[in-house]
Amino acid sequence: MLWEMVKIGIPAGLQGTIFSISNVLIQSSVNSFGSDVMAGNSAASNIEGFIYAAMNSIYNTALTFTGQNVGAKKYNRINRILGICLLTVFTIGFGMGMVALLFGRQLLGIYVPHDDEVIKYGLIRLNIITKTYFLCGMMDVMVGMIRGMGKSFMPMLVSIIGVCGIRISWIFLVFAKNRDLAMLYISYPVSWLVTFAIHFLTYFFIKKRVAEKENALEIQPV
C-alpha cells in the first residue's frame, strides 16, 4: 500500500516542482518589460487564481470518482465521469473567465487603484488567459482521471513535456523573435491545448489497459 501511494504521490509532486522552471522563465520575460507590466501581470494572476481554484475542485472530483469506480470495477461509468467533469470545468472556466474579462478593469482596480498604465497591461493578460482558461481546467481533469486509475507517472511525463517543454520552446523560439507581451501570454493556451489533447488520447489507452488487467486477474484459476 505504501508503494502504491509513493507511485502516485511522488510523480505528482515532481510535476509541480518542474512546472516552476517554465513559470520562472515566463516571469523573467515579463519582468524584462518593466515595473508596470510586472504589476499588471501580478494583479491579473491574482484574479485568475479565483478561477483556477474553482476549476481545481473539478480535478479533485474527477480523481476521486474515478478512483472509487475503478476500485469497484465499474469501468462503464468512467467515460461518463469524464464527460460530466469536462462539461462542468468548461462551464466554470469559461463562465468565470468571461465575468473576469467583462469586469477586468474594475477587478484590476482593486489591486492597483488609479493606475491606468498598470491596468492596461493587466488587461492584456486577462484578454488572453480568461478566454482560454477553461483549457487549463480540462487539462487538469484529464490528469485527475488518469491518476484516479492509479497511473501517475504518465500524466507527469506528458505534462512536463507538453506544458514545460512547449512554454520553454516558445520563449526561446517564438517570443525571442517577436518580443511582444501578448505573444508571451499566448504560450499558456497553446501549452494547455496540446497537453490536453495528448492526455485525452493517453486516457483511453490507459483505461483499456486497466480494464484488461483486472479482467485477466478475475479469470485466473485459484
HELIX and SHEET records of a PDB file:
HELIX    1   1 LEU A    2  ASN A   31  1                                  30    
HELIX    2   2 SER A   35  GLY A   71  1                                  37    
HELIX    3   3 TYR A   75  ARG A   77  5                                   3    
HELIX    4   4 ILE A   78  LEU A  102  1                                  25    
HELIX    5   5 GLY A  104  TYR A  111  1                                   8    
HELIX    6   6 ASP A  116  GLY A  148  1                                  33    
HELIX    7   7 PHE A  153  SER A  159  1                                   7    
HELIX    8   8 ILE A  160  GLY A  165  3                                   6    
HELIX    9   9 ILE A  166  SER A  169  1                                   4    
HELIX   10  10 TRP A  170  PHE A  175  3                                   6    
HELIX   11  11 LEU A  181  TYR A  185  1                                   5    
HELIX   12  12 SER A  187  GLU A  218  1                                  32    
END                                                                             
